[in-house]
Amino acid sequence: MNHLNLLERLRRVESPNLVPSHETLFWLRALGSEVWDAEGKKYIDFSSGFGAASVGFSHPLLVSKIKTQSESLIHGLGDVYSSLPKLELMESIERLLGFSAKGILSSTGTEAVESSLKTAKIYTGKPRVIVFEGAYHGLGYGVLRSAGRKDFSELFLDQTADIFFRAPFPDNNKNLFDEVLAVIEKEFKRNDVGAVLLEPIQGRGGIRPFPDGFISELSKCVHDSGALLILDEVMTGFGRTGSLFAFQNEGIEPDVIALGKGMAGGLPISASFARAEIMDSWPKQELDSIHTSTFLGNPLCSAAALEVIGIIQKEKLHISAREKGKVIFDFLSDAVRENGWTLRGRGLMLGIDCKNSRDALRSAKIALDNGLIILVDGLVHETIVLLPALNISDKLLKEGLEILRDAIKQTSR
Ligand SMILES: Cc1ncc(COP(=O)(O)O)c(C=O)c1O
C-alpha cells in the first residue's frame, strides 16, 4: 500500500482540517514500542499515540482482557444499569488516589475536564475559572476558550462563553512565581472564581513544568479563597511523570482531578474524580441524570483500564518512567545544549524546546526518515515531545535516542 494513494483517498472523505498537509504515513500495526507503516517500514515509537498507549501497543495482558470482556459484556447502560468492570474501576481509581473520592466516567479527556468544571460550579456556586497561559484542556465548547493557542477558539468566539481568566505562566527562567500568585489573588477578590484549573506539567503547551513549589503555594492560595483546585492530569496521570499522579510529587491533594489518555492503554475512557463531599453536591438522580453519556463506564473500556492500572502497579511502571527519564536526560543533554535548546519535563513526559518550529520540525522529519516517531507541539510548534510507552525496553529506548541525537546534531548544521 502506497501512502500517497492512501492520502488521496483520505482527502476525499476527511475534513481538510484533519488531513496532514505534509508528508505522512499510515500505521498498519503496532506492538510494544514498535510501529509498522502501510509500506512495511518499521519505526520505534516515542509518542505512544499521544501518551494513550501507556503500556505499549497490544500488551498481551491487555489484549487477553479485551478478548474475554468483549465476549461477556461489550457495552452497558451507563448510569442506568451499571456493570461490574465500571464499579471495580471506580473503586480502583479511588484507592489509587489515596483520598476519599467519587467520580464521573466519560470517554475523552475533554469530557473529564468539562465534568470537573461542572462539579466545581455546583459545589462553589461560582462560575469563573482561572487557567494559565499555554494551557490545553481539550477543544469541546465548554473548555475551548481556556486553550492557550488562540487559533483553536477564534472561529467560535461568538458561540462560546468566556468563563476563563488567563493567568500568566510562571516561567522557570523569569522568576515570576510571586507576581503570578499576586495576579491570581487579585482575581479571587472579584468573588466569582469557583476553580483554578491547571495541568501539573503543561503538555500541548510544550511540556512546561511549573517552578518547584509553585503548585503547593497555589494550592494554599486557592483554598484560602474558597475556590477548588482542579488538576488536569489527562496527560500526566497514571505513571507518566514518575509517580502514579503528578500531584503526589507536589505534596498536595487536588479537590478535583481529570484523567484520561494512558488510563486504558489506548481505549477511549476518562474520568473526573472529586473529594467525596464535593462530588456529593451534585443533585441526586431522580428519574434521570443531568450529566451522562452513552459510553459512560463502558464495560470493555473499564475492564481495559483496570488491567492497565494493574500492569502499571505490578510492573511499577511509574518508577521505571522516572528511571528512563533520567536515561533520556543523560543521553540528550549535551546535544540539546550545544544547539542552545532546552530539555525539560519529568519522568517520561519530556520536551525539547528548539525555540522555533523550523528546527523542531526538521529534527522530527530527520528522525522519522531514520525510523523514529516523535511528536512536535508547543504554542508555535517549537517543542519536540517525548512520550514513550512507560515500559519501552532499554534497547529500543537507546536505539531511539541514538536516532534522535543524530537528528538534533544534523539540525544544527
Ligand atoms: C492535559 C490535557 N487535557 C485534556 C486533553 C483533551 O483530551 P482528549 O483529546 O482526550 O479530549 C488533553 C489532550 O491532549 C490534554 O493533554
The ligand as an SDF file (V2000), in Angstrom:
LIG
                    3D

 16 16  0  0  0  0  0  0  0  0999 V2000
   -3.8560   17.9530   29.6180 C   0  0  0  0  0  0  0  0  0  0  0  0
   -4.9280   17.5870   28.6420 C   0  0  0  0  0  0  0  0  0  0  0  0
   -6.2060   17.7670   28.9710 N   0  0  0  0  0  0  0  0  0  0  0  0
   -7.2090   17.4310   28.1480 C   0  0  0  0  0  0  0  0  0  0  0  0
   -6.9400   16.9070   26.8950 C   0  0  0  0  0  0  0  0  0  0  0  0
   -8.0700   16.5430   25.9840 C   0  0  0  0  0  0  0  0  0  0  0  0
   -8.1640   15.1700   25.8850 O   0  0  0  0  0  0  0  0  0  0  0  0
   -8.9380   14.4960   24.6590 P   0  0  0  0  0  0  0  0  0  0  0  0
   -8.1540   14.8160   23.4340 O   0  0  0  0  0  0  0  0  0  0  0  0
   -8.9420   13.0440   25.0020 O   0  0  0  0  0  0  0  0  0  0  0  0
  -10.3100   15.0770   24.6450 O   0  0  0  0  0  0  0  0  0  0  0  0
   -5.6210   16.7130   26.5060 C   0  0  0  0  0  0  0  0  0  0  0  0
   -5.2930   16.1750   25.1820 C   0  0  0  0  0  0  0  0  0  0  0  0
   -4.2020   16.2570   24.6870 O   0  0  0  0  0  0  0  0  0  0  0  0
   -4.5830   17.0630   27.3940 C   0  0  0  0  0  0  0  0  0  0  0  0
   -3.2910   16.9170   27.0660 O   0  0  0  0  0  0  0  0  0  0  0  0
  1  2  1  0
  2  3  1  0
  2 15  2  0
  3  4  2  0
  4  5  1  0
  5  6  1  0
  5 12  2  0
  6  7  1  0
  7  8  1  0
  8  9  2  0
  8 10  1  0
  8 11  1  0
 12 13  1  0
 12 15  1  0
 13 14  2  0
 15 16  1  0
M  END
$$$$
